[in-house]
Amino acid sequence: METNVHTEEKQRKREKAVSNIETKSFLVIVVLLTVMIILSGVLSYIIPQGAYARTETDLIIPDSFILGEVKGIAIWRILTAPFRVYVSEDALTIIMISVFLLVMSGVFNLMDKTGGIRIFIGKTMRKFSSKGKLVVCITTLVFMLFGSFFGLFEELVTLLPIVIMFMLSLGFDTMTGLGVCMMSACFGFSAAITNPFSVGLIPEMATDSGLSFSVTDGLWLRILFFAFVFAAVCGFLLLHIRRITKNPQKSLSYTIDLKKRESLQTQLSSQPMEEAKERRIFKVFAIFFSVQFVLLILIASIRAISGYAIPILAVSFLVGGIVCGLLVCDKKSAAFRYLGKGALSMLPAVALIALASSVKLVMVEGGIMDTVMYYVTEYLKDKNPYTCVILLYFLILLLQVFIGSASAKIFLIMPIILPIAASLGISPTVVALTYCIADGFTDMILPTNPVLLIGLSIAGVSYGKWVKWTWLMQLFLFVCTVLILLLAVAIGY
């Protein structure tokens, strides 16, 4: 009896959550974010404070800017920013994203430890093992469509662990899984067709500025742009697959994939469960993911609940995860242990979210965000349309470093930019296209974006490796998007 107890205890100690974060990757990102927080504080000693007046709905009132003096934020505010974000105006969002991440990690760890991932991967391998490249393109399209039409990005990262395992089972690597899931969702969000969190918000802003714009205006070019981005992502991923197929060691995730494949192979070749139990586990998790998929559709389709996507999914994952655990685990206590260990493995990522959010907090408390906006928009007023569009692009890119939320940036910038653009002969359709392009793509390279940090943490890929893998793609898209915007101005889009 005592031997069995010791054996069980050792087994518990050997259990490792499916989403453990690499220490090196964590420390590199911590250093990067700390430098950015300090830099934001230093800027407050260089740039004077200033503020626009705002309406009750937080819209900026044009021509209301008041310039102050250079004051500089207190040092203690910079040092305590990662803690004070939890009582800032963004506190609820930060807390909900953190809770969502912990719950999601717990559920996938439960699925891994109970054999759910092995069962799903085994079934999909039998069906799609000979059609790997086609599966990559189709999966990429699905994730991009969810981002482009419904504005889903953070929510789709919930599927990243299983997408990575799926790609590994097809003979690819972790980088392919990140590209198919996280990159595709983000790039689809940016190549927006009807995205309610970017394109969908601009009509209201345009009306407030005395202009006319609807989501269907300029739709043809946004559709063509989406098709172009889809082709670019597929081309990027297929070239990567061809390269690692010839020489697997060229994969930047080669080392960690050896361990993942060994674990996956061990699961796939392990002693099979009773057929009835395997069917039960498959059925339970299939129903669980079907419910989440339906929820994603409802969230995307019903505007009234779209703003509550993260809390809805967090509650759904938590309740569903507990129910699944109780149904598939022989020992009910094991279900809660798996959920708890999975959640604990993501605590470092929660710390990264706090650090990333601190950059914006320091900028806002330093009182220089509106000042930057003011100087740039004043500079735009006497420029030709081509220069104006490019400068607008760079302004949004700058704000993207500090404010990741697409809707938050729209409320900040559009009330000022739309009238200025109209006076220069630039249509709201061009402004909308410029905003969508500038808002999304760099989310996949900026270390201040919490979703990127979460994805890399889940995958166990360092930020440096990710940048090395994607920088040419980012440069290619940047050049192409600048040319597209100049073309849009030239044809009177």
Secondary structure, DSSP 8 states (H G I E B T S, - for coil): -HHHHHHHHHHHHH---TT---HHHHHHHHHHHHHHHHHHHHHTTTS--EE--B-TT--B-TT--EE-------HHHHHHHHHHGGGSTTHHHHHHHHHHHHHHHHHHHHHHHTTHHHHHHHHHHHHHTT-HHHHHHHHHHHHHHHHHHH--SGGGGGGHHHHHHHHHHTT--HHHHHIIIIIHHHHHHHS-SS-TTTGGGHHHHHHHTT----TTTTHHHHHHHHHHHHHHHHHHHHHHHHHHHH-GGGSTTHHHHHHHHHHHHHHHHS----HHHHHHHHHHHHHHHHHHHHHHHHHHH-HHHHTTHHHHHHHHHHHHHHHHHHHH-SSHHHHHHHHHHHHHTTHHHHHHHHHHHHHHHHHHHTT-HHHHHHHHHHHHTTS-HHHHHHHHHHHHHHHHHH---HHHHHHHHHHHHHHHHHHTT--HHHHHHHHHHHHHGGGGT-TT-HHHHHHHHHHT--HHHHHHHHHHHHHHHHHHHHHHHHHHHHTT-
